[in-house]
Every structure is written in C-alpha cells, then in structure tokens.
Amino acid sequence: MKDQTSPAIGKEPVPRAIGQTLATLQHLTDLAVDWGFKKIKKVGEQPLEKKEEKKLLGFVKKVSLPVLKFLGTTGEAYFDWYEKLKARRAEKQ
C-alpha cells in the first residue's frame, strides 16, 4: 500500500485539500462581509434631503442612517484589526 503523505509537505493530501477549501471559503466570506460593511457605512453617510425630512420616510432615514454608519464603521474597524492580527501571526511564524 502506498504512503498517502506528500514528502515535501508531510501532510495527508485529502485533509490538506479540505483544510485549504475551508480556509478559502472563510476568506471569501470575510471579503463579502467586509464589502457589506463598507457599503452600509457609505449608505449611512448619505445626507438626508430637505424635502424628505418632514415625511415618515425622512424620519425613518434620519433615525436609521446614523445606525448604519455606526455598524459600517464598527465592521471596518473589526476587519482592519483582524488583518493586523493575522499579519502579526504571520511575522511570528
């Protein structure tokens, strides 16, 4: 029976492929969520038009836009810090 480990890597090919696939999915999820937070922040930074201020929709926007900006800024801060932590870890290895 053949040895299923790669001599160069020293790890089994199937578990390694599964691990790489999971890491790729995590990375793609991170990119999508980061993109979403940036879009949310951009929407939250839009100014409210004068003609909308006195209508119900204007009130809803007036209340929700700061919340969206807060969430977007929080998400951006999270991903910025997460990237710095990953870079620190890579430097140590």
N, C-alpha and C positions, 0 to 999 in steps of 0.2 A: 504494500500500500504506500502511495506517495505521501510525502510530507506536504501538508496544505499551507505551510507558512512560507512567506517570502524571505529569502536570506537577507535581502537588503533592508527590509523593513522590520522583520521579526514579528509580524503580527499576522493573524489569520485573515485571508482576503475577504471572506463574507462579512464577518463582524466589522472589519475596517470599512468596507463599502457601505454598510448600514450606518455606521457612525458618521461617515462623510456625508451621506444623504441627509441624515438628521441635522447635521451642522449647516448644510446648505439651506434646508428648509427654515431653520432658525434665523439664518442670515437674511433670507428673503422676507421673512415675517418682520424682522427688525427694520428692514428698509421700507416696507409698506407702512408700518406703524409710524416710523419717523416722518415719512412723506405726509401721512394723515395729520400728524400733529402740526406740521408746518402749514398745511392748508387751513386747519382750524384756526391757527394763530392769525393767518392772513385775513380770514373772514372776520375774526374778532377785532381786527384793527381798522376795518372799513368804517368811515364816518357815517353817521345817520343823517339822511336828507331832511331838510327843514319841513318839507310837506308831509313827511311820514310821522313826525314827532307827535302829532295830535291824534293819530288814529291808533286803533288797537294793535295793528301790526307794528307800528312805530314803537309802541310801548314794549311789545314783546322783544323787538330788536334791541331796544335800549337796555333791557334787563339781561338779555342773553349774550350780547356782543362782549361785554367785559368777562363773562364767564368763559366764553370760547377763547378769548385772548389768554386768560389765566391758564386754561387747560393746555393750550398750544405752547405757551411759554414753559410750563411745567414739563411737558413732553420733550421739548427741545433740550431743556436742562438735563433731563434724565439721560437722553441719548448722548449728549456731549460728554457727560461724566462717565457713562458706560464705556464709551470709546477710549477715554483716557485710562480707565482702569484696565481695559484689555491691552492697551499699549504698554502699561507698566508691567503687566504679567508677561507679555512677550519679551520685554527687556530682561526680565529676571531669568528667563529660560535659556 
